């Protein structure tokens, strides 16, 4: 599959920009579509827990790194700080996460997953794993490994273009 231009249209008149590109050859189009599909599958699997993929990523990261500050959480999961603040607001409203001022630096807000948040992570884990399997179901085991390797390479190679680059994009360095 390569990027290609659509052949010029027949007849008189100027070529329109919409005539120039074949949507079905654009990787960005398919990445966006796959993101829609992945979110839909995740939401189905986590429906009972009423957790979104972004909320899950935030809660899991804080559970693994207690007393993480909001800015570091944003950098770790690749979100801007205002988005992370609203995600934390929603998790805190459900008593899944707590934020407290740092004793050393009162400007920092430190995050902790509550017992209720940790219990929810345990409860949602089977659904999250099922969602990942469902997302990759059309691929063979070999294709799954290659897809993940290439996907990580794309994310790592393009991380700097993100509005909120992830500080952890090198977590599984991909070799050529």
C-alpha positions in Angstrom: 0.0 0.0 0.0 1.6 3.2 -1.1 0.4 6.8 -1.1 -1.0 7.7 -4.4 -2.7 10.4 -6.3 -6.0 9.8 -8.0 -5.6 10.0 -11.8 -6.8 13.3 -13.2 -10.5 13.4 -14.0 -11.7 13.3 -17.5 -13.4 16.3 -19.0 -12.9 20.0 -18.9 -12.4 22.1 -15.9 -9.7 22.4 -13.3 -8.7 19.6 -11.1 -10.3 20.0 -7.6 -8.1 19.3 -4.5 -10.6 16.5 -3.5 -9.8 14.7 -6.7 -6.0 14.6 -6.0 -5.8 12.2 -3.0 -7.1 8.7 -2.5 -8.3 8.6 1.2 -7.8 4.8 1.3 -4.0 5.3 0.9 -3.6 7.7 3.8 -2.1 6.1 7.0 -3.5 9.0 9.1 -7.0 8.1 8.0 -6.6 4.5 9.1 -4.9 5.4 12.4 -7.9 7.6 13.2 -10.4 4.9 12.3 -8.5 2.3 14.4 -8.5 4.8 17.3 -12.3 5.1 17.0 -12.6 1.3 16.9 -10.2 0.8 19.9 -12.0 3.2 22.0 -15.4 1.7 21.2 -14.1 -1.8 22.1 -12.6 -0.5 25.3 -15.8 1.2 26.3 -17.8 -2.0 25.7 -15.4 -4.0 27.9 -15.2 -1.4 30.6 -18.9 -0.4 30.5 -19.7 -1.8 33.9 -16.8 0.1 35.5 -17.7 3.3 33.6 -14.0 3.9 32.8 -12.6 5.5 29.7 -9.2 4.6 28.2 -7.7 7.9 29.3 -9.1 7.5 32.8 -7.7 3.9 32.9 -4.2 5.1 31.8 -4.2 7.8 34.4 -5.4 5.6 37.3 -3.1 2.7 36.3 -0.1 5.1 36.1 -0.8 6.7 39.5 -1.4 3.2 41.0 2.1 2.2 39.8 3.7 5.5 40.8 2.1 6.7 44.0 2.7 10.4 44.8 3.2 11.3 41.2 2.5 14.9 40.4 0.0 16.0 37.8 2.5 17.4 35.4 4.6 14.2 35.5 1.4 12.2 35.0 0.6 14.3 31.9 4.1 13.8 30.5 4.0 10.0 31.2 0.8 9.3 29.4 1.2 11.9 26.7 -1.7 14.3 27.5 -1.7 18.1 28.0 -1.9 19.3 31.6 -5.4 20.7 31.3 -6.8 17.5 30.0 -5.1 15.6 32.8 -6.6 18.0 35.3 -10.1 17.3 34.1 -9.5 13.5 34.1 -8.2 13.7 37.6 -11.3 15.8 38.6 -13.6 13.0 37.3 -11.6 10.3 39.0 -11.5 12.2 42.3 -15.2 12.9 42.1 -15.7 9.1 42.0 -13.2 8.7 44.9 -10.9 6.7 42.7 -7.9 9.1 43.1 -6.9 11.6 45.6 -4.7 14.7 45.1 -2.9 16.4 47.9 -0.4 19.3 48.0 3.2 18.2 48.3 4.8 18.9 51.7 8.1 19.9 50.0 6.6 22.1 47.3 3.1 23.4 47.8 2.7 24.2 44.1 2.8 20.5 43.3 -0.3 18.3 43.6 0.6 14.7 44.4 -1.7 11.9 43.2 -2.6 8.7 44.9 -5.0 5.9 43.8 -7.5 5.2 46.6 -8.4 1.8 47.8 -11.6 2.1 45.7 -9.5 3.0 42.7 -7.2 0.1 43.2 -10.2 -2.2 43.5 -11.6 -0.8 40.3 -8.3 -1.5 38.5 -8.5 -5.1 39.6 -12.1 -5.4 38.5 -11.5 -3.8 35.0 -8.3 -5.7 34.2 -10.0 -8.7 32.5 -12.0 -6.4 30.3 -9.0 -4.3 29.4 -7.1 -7.4 28.4 -10.1 -8.7 26.4 -10.3 -5.3 24.6 -6.6 -5.6 23.6 -7.2 -9.1 22.2 -10.3 -8.0 20.4 -8.5 -5.0 18.8 -5.7 -7.3 17.5 -8.0 -10.3 16.7 -7.8 -9.9 12.9 -4.0 -10.4 13.0 -2.0 -13.6 13.3 0.3 -14.0 16.3 3.3 -13.0 14.1 1.4 -10.0 12.6 0.4 -8.9 16.2 4.1 -8.8 17.2 5.1 -7.0 14.0 2.2 -4.5 14.2 3.1 -3.6 17.8 6.8 -3.2 16.9 5.9 -0.9 14.0 3.3 1.0 16.0 5.8 1.7 18.8 8.4 2.8 16.2 5.9 5.2 14.7 4.9 6.7 18.0 8.5 7.0 19.2 9.7 8.4 15.9 6.9 11.0 15.8 6.5 11.7 19.5 8.0 15.2 19.2 5.1 16.3 16.9 2.6 15.7 19.6 0.9 18.6 21.4 1.8 16.7 24.5 4.8 14.5 23.9 5.0 11.5 26.1 8.1 11.3 28.4 7.7 7.5 28.4 7.7 7.0 24.6 11.0 5.1 24.9 9.6 2.6 27.4 10.1 -0.3 25.0 12.8 0.9 22.7 12.3 -0.6 19.3 15.3 -1.8 17.4 15.5 -1.6 13.6 
